[in-house]
Amino acid sequence: MGAEEVVSQRIPRTSEWLLAISLGLLLLCWQWTGLLTGGGLVGGDTYPYFFPQKQLLSEEFAAGRIPLWHDRTALGYPLLAESQGGIFYPLTQVLYRLLSVHTAWHVSLLLHYWAAYVAAWRYARSQGLRQWSALLAALVFVYGWFPARSSLEWSIIGGVWFPVCLWQTTRLLENPGLRRLSLLAAAFALHLLAGHFALAFITQLTCLAVPVCHVLVVPSLSVAERWRAARTGLGWCSGALLTGLLLASVQLLPTLELRRASQRDGIRSEADRTVAFNPAYGHLPPLYVTQLAASWWYWHSPEVVQSRAMLRTPGACGADTNAVEAHLYLGLLPLGLCLLALNRRIRRQLPGSGWKIWLLLSAAALIYATGWLVPVLGRLPGFGFFMGPGR
């Protein structure tokens, strides 16, 4: 099979685009029937935290002002600097000017789920997966974890921009140039403008790790060629990231100023925990890896979760966690398909080296999710800014 034929298989036809878009819409209607028929979300931070922000945001937009200060929670706080209002996120600017707050919230949620499915499918196709394999990969990615965090708007927003950024990273590494660098930079910037930086940071790290992992899994390269390819790939991706940071500076600079006055720089105790903020909170106890095969086992029962017994399991770090952050389930059918890759004959049929890259990335992510590396990496920029390594 020639190189041109391989590339052409990774470029979907119009009919394949239509199938992915239609299936994404059908899954949306099946999962979110309640929202489509006038219902709403219950629990979590939706109404006590996010809706007051959106109400103020909508009113300020109607008055022709930028909502800088939020005075409807406690003594108030700077809304722009807090960032999760996503004031300069393009979809926020459109929906909360045209629709009521409830309608805008629900339309935003639904559009992001739809876009996340199509984006995940397109990225999977760029990795050499065929149509139905890519559709399954998108299903597992979008509906495996994000609905469990539906009360947090930022979760599914990250679900859109994670595959978009990876897709644009793939395109940039295949054919470097200013146009593709600009597209990746725009994707980075839009994710940051949405206002939740934890998933944006994870996305950025993954995109920077891809060129490094790529040169590690290609067997035909010499050591000198690996170094040269890694430097080139990192250079282009880093340039896109820096450009994205500059484009999103209208949101980032106020947030950095607020962070300097926040408890995220709190005093650490002798146990290396922060009184008001611990980056290891939300880690994945190692025993929870059993969720991959049996999410119904004893350790995952509601009674055990409420008893906090998981914090006393072997290998669990000393920080607290919660059952949603400590979540590692992708379905038994996808797990079975992954296990088939243990067969050498099947591995030889896998397209390209993308599966090897994701094996490396998944192993690194799983180790970090345990919280073991937080005491070391938590002192580096970015790693110490956020809780929830289990994400």
N, C-alpha and C positions, 0 to 999 in steps of 0.2 A: 504494500500500500504506500503510495507516494505521499510526500509531505503536504502537497496541496489538497489531496483527498482527505487526509487526517484533519486539516484545518477546516475544510468545508463541512465535515461532520459536526464540528463544534459550533457552527453558525446555524441557528435554527431557521427552518423555513417559515413562511407566513402562516401556514396551517398549524405548525407546531406552536408558534406564538399564540394563536387563537385558542388552541387547546389548553395551554397553560393559563391563559387569562380566564377562560371559561371555567376551568376546574377550580382555580383560585376563588372565583366568585361563588361557585356552588358550595365549596367548603366554608366560605364566609357565611353564607345563608344558613347552612346546617349548624355551625357552631354558635352563631350569634342571632338566632331566631328571636330571642327575647328583646334585644336592642332594636331589631328591625320592626318589631310589632309594638313599639312604644314603651318597652321596659327600660330598666336601668341597672347599673351595677350596685352591689350591696357589699358593705364591709371595706376594710382597708382604709387607705388615705384618700379615697376618691372625693368624698363629700366634706370631711372635716379639714382637709389640707389643700387639695387641688382646686376644688370648686370655688372657694372664696377668692383664690388667685384669679381664676378665669372670669369670675363675675366682675372683679375690679378691672381686669384687663379689658373686658368688653365695654365697660362704662367709659373708661379712659379713651379707648379708641373712638367711641362715639362722640366724645367731647374734643377729639382732635389732639389728644395729649399722649405722650409716652408714659406708661405707668411705672414710675420709679420707686414709689414707696407703698408698701402694703400695710394698711392700718386696721385690718379686720381680724387679726390674730394676735392675742396678747398685747404687748406694747408696740407691735409693729416691727417690720424689718424691710430692708431694701429689696424690692421685688426683682429688679433687674440683676442685682448682684447675686441674689439667691439662685437665680438662673433657671429653675425648673418651670417657671412660667413660659419660657421659650418665646420671649417677646418678639425677637427679630427672626424667628423661624418663619419662613414664607407661608406655610400652610396655616399657622396661627394667625398671621396678619390677615389672611383672606377669610377664614371661617368665622373668626370672632368679630369681624366687621359686618358680615352678611347674615349670620344666623344667630339664633338664641343660644345661650350658654350650653344648655343641655344638648341641643341638636348639634352644635359645633363639636362638643366633646365626643358624641357618639359617631358623628361623621368622620372625625379625625381618626378615631380608633379603628373603624371599619376600613377606611381607605389604607391605613398603614398595614393592617393584616393582609389586605388584598395585594398591596405593593410588595410586602415582605415575601409572600408566596412566589410571586412572579420573579422577584429579584433573586431569591434563593434558587429557583429553577434555572434561571439564566446563568448564574455562577456555576451551578453543577454542570450545565452543558459546556461551559468554557473549560471544564476540567476533563472533558472527553466522555462524560456519561451520555448514554442514549436517552431518548425522550422519556420513556416510562421510568427508568432509573432516576432521572433528574426530578421527575414529578414526585416520586416517593421520597427522595432526599429533601425536597422542599416541604413536603407534608410533615416529615419527622422534625425538621428544624423549626418550623413555625408553630406547630401545634403540640410540640413536646414539652416546652417549658413556659412559653410566653402567656398562655391563658391562665396559668397559676399565678401570674403576676399582673392580671388584667386591671387590678385596682391602681396600678402605677403606670401612668401614661408613658413614661420613658422606656418601659421594657420593650414594647412592640416598635417604638421608634428606632431603638437599637436593632430590632429585628429586620428593619428595612435597610439601614445604612451599613450594617455588617456585611451582608453579601454584596451590596453595591460596591463598597470599597474594595472588597476582595476581587470582584470581577474587574474593576478598573485597574487594580494592581496587576492582575494577570495580563491585561492588555498592554499596560505600560512596560512590563518586563519582556513581553514578546516583541514589541516594536517601540522602543523608547523614542519619545519626541515631546515637544512642548504641548501639542494638542492633548495628548493622552495624560501628560502630567497635569494639565489644567483641569481635566475632567476628574481625576483622582483628588486634586486639591479642592475642587468644588464639593465633592462628596464628603471629604473630611470636614469642611467648613459647615455644611448643612447639618451634619450630625452634631457638631459642637453648638450650633445656633439653637438646636432643639433643647439644649439646656441641661441635660444630664450627662456628666462627664465620665462616669465610671465605665459604662459600656463603650463610650467613645474611646476611652483609653485602652480598653481591651481590643477594640477594633484596630487602633493604631499600632499596638504592639504586634498583633497578628500580621498586619500588612508588612511591617518591618521584618518580621521573622520569616516570611515566605521566601524572599530571595536567598536568605542564608540557608534555610532548609533545602531549597532547590539545589544548590550547588553540593550539598552533602549527599543527596540521594542519586545524583547522576554519576554512574560508575566510570564513564569514559574520560573524565576530566583529570588532568594532572593537578598537583598541589598548586602550582603557580596559576593555572587556569581557574581553579576554584577561588583563590584569593581575588583574582581580577574580576571574575563574574560577581562575586559577593560584593565587592566594593562598588562596582557599577550599579548593580541592582539596588543596593542600599542608598547609593547617591541619588538615584532618580526618585525612590520612594521617600527619602528624607526631604528632598526638595519639594515634593508634593505636600508632605506633611507641614513643613514650615510655611509654605504658601497658604495652606488651609488655616493654620493658626493665625496668620495675618488677616485673612479674610474674616475670621470669626472674632477678631480682637475686640469688636464692639461689645461682645458678650464676655469674653475671657478676662479683660482687664478689670472691670468692676468686680468680678467674682474673685480674682486673685487678691484684690484689695480687701474684700470682705473676709477672705480666708485668713489673712494675717491677724484679724481681730477675733477669730472664732476659736472654739475649743479644740479644733483639729490640731492645734499646736499645744495641747494641754500637757501638764506635767506627768511624767511616767512614774509609776510606783516601783517598788523593788522587784516586783514580779514582771516588770517590763510591760505593764498594762497602762493605758491612758485612762484617767478617771472618767472623762466625759466622752472619749473617742478612742476606740480600739480597732485598728485596721484588720485585725484577725477575726472580728465578729462576723458571723455568717460563713464560717469555714465548713468544710466537708469532713466529718470524722471518717477515717479509713474504712470502718465497718460498713459505712453507707454505700460502698461500692457494690454491695450485694443487691442494691436497688436495680442494677442493670438486669439481673436475672429474675429477681423475686421481690417486687415492691411491696408484697403483702406479708412478708416474713415478720417475725416477732419484733425485730428491732425497728420496724417502720409502722407499728401500730399506734393509734392515737394515744393510748395510755402510756406507752413508753416515751413518746414524744413529749407529753405533758410532764412526765416525771424527770425529764432532763437526764435520763440514764445514758443517753448517747454520749454525754460529755465524760462519762467514766469508762468508755470503751477503749481498748488498746490503740495507742497511737494518736488519740484525740488531743489536740493542743488545749491549753488552758483557757482560751477565750470562750465566750458564749457563742451560741449559734441559734438558728431556727430551722424548722422543717422545710421551709420553702427554699431558702438559700442552700441548704444541704440536700439538694435534689439532683439525682442522677438516674433518670429513667428515659429511655428513648424508644421503648416498645420491644416486644419479644421478636417480632418478625424482622425488624432492622438488625437486632442483635444477632439473630440467626444468620442473616446475610453477611454480617461482619465476620462471624466465626467461620463461614465458608472460605474466607481468605486464608485460613490456616492451611488449606490444601494448595500445594505448590502448583498443580496443574491449573487451578482456578486463578491463582495469583498471576500466572503468565498471561491470562486473558484480560487482566485489568488494564484500562487505557492509561498510558503515560506513567508518570511518577507521582501524580497528585495524591494517590492513596498513601504513598510513603511519607510525603510531606505532612499529611494530616495525622498520620500515626505518630510522628515526632511531636507535632503541635499538641495532640491530645494527651500524650504522655506528660509533656511539660505542664499542660493546664491541670491535669489531675494531681500532679505533685504539688503545684502551687495551691490548688483548691483545699488541700488539707490544712493549710495555714502554717506548715512547718517552716516555710521560707520567709514568712512575714517579718520576724525579728531582724533578718538581714536585709531583705529587699525593701522592707518598709521604711528604711532610712533614705532610700533613693527617691528622687522627684517622681511623682505620679503614683508609685506603689503605696506610699504612706498617706495619700490623700483620701482614699476610699475604703469603706468597709465592704464585706461580702466577697472574700476570695472564692467562695463556692460558686459564684456566678461564672 
